[in-house]
Amino acid sequence: MKTILGVDSATENCSAALLHDGRYYIRQKVAPQQHTKLILPMIDEILHEAGIKKTDVQAIAYGHGPGSFTGVRIAASAVQGLSLGLNLKVQGISNLKAMAYKAYKMTGNKDALYVASIDARMSELYLGLYRADESGALYLLADESVLPKDKAAELIKEKAGDLPIICSGTGCQVLKNEEYLEIDKIIVDFPDACSIIELASMNIDGFTDAIEAQPVYIRNEVTWKKISQR
């Protein structure tokens, strides 16, 4: 696929990106509670900059969460609307993995533990722990989860062993205050749509029907209905 649209609104950072003919176009803004009015104009801007129309897009990748409950719903709704209207395939990407991938690209260190965390409020964190294999592909060391900050710190310390810890996301500021956890680097604040497109491009078979575009909350008590179920 030469033209993939990416959207993400799961955190304070709202972003839209386009991969077209090997070039990336991106718009992003840290603007809490403004994502609803920002995301569609951002998409229009990058399409205009690339000189293409919505009908030229071949697939859509999006950050499916975890993150802000409202934010992940905004991205999923936008993707469902666009992909159903244009009959496009979609692929959801973990926002935690997107941050870990971005951190890995910045460091290139295969001998490190990549900790991606998002502040989930109530003294809890959304947490994903990743390593890079010999090819540079990231893999999870434990299921993505939501944990109290002290339990998150314990799990990180257990999985890291003697490895350096490279942390990304808003949860890192919380983890940094845990006395017995030493974080070597904090280098990424938010996920972005470019990283989401890159990860989706590595798994072309992961694109599915538009109706499958839905958020992943991790917290089970939150419910979501697809457009067809409303």
Salt bridges, closest charged atoms under 4 A:
GLU12 OE2 - ARG121 NH2 3.81
ASP21 OD1 - LYS2 NZ 3.72
ASP21 OD2 - HIS20 NE2 3.39
ASP44 OD1 - LYS54 NZ 3.74
GLU45 OE1 - ARG27 NE 2.88
GLU49 OE2 - ARG23 NH2 3.91
GLU49 OE1 - ARG27 NH1 2.80
ASP119 OD2 - ARG121 NH1 3.21
GLU124 OE1 - ARG219 NH2 2.43
ASP192 OD2 - LYS102 NZ 2.55
GLU198 OE2 - LYS105 NZ 2.89
ASP209 OD1 - LYS89 NZ 2.55
GLU212 OE1 - LYS226 NZ 3.39
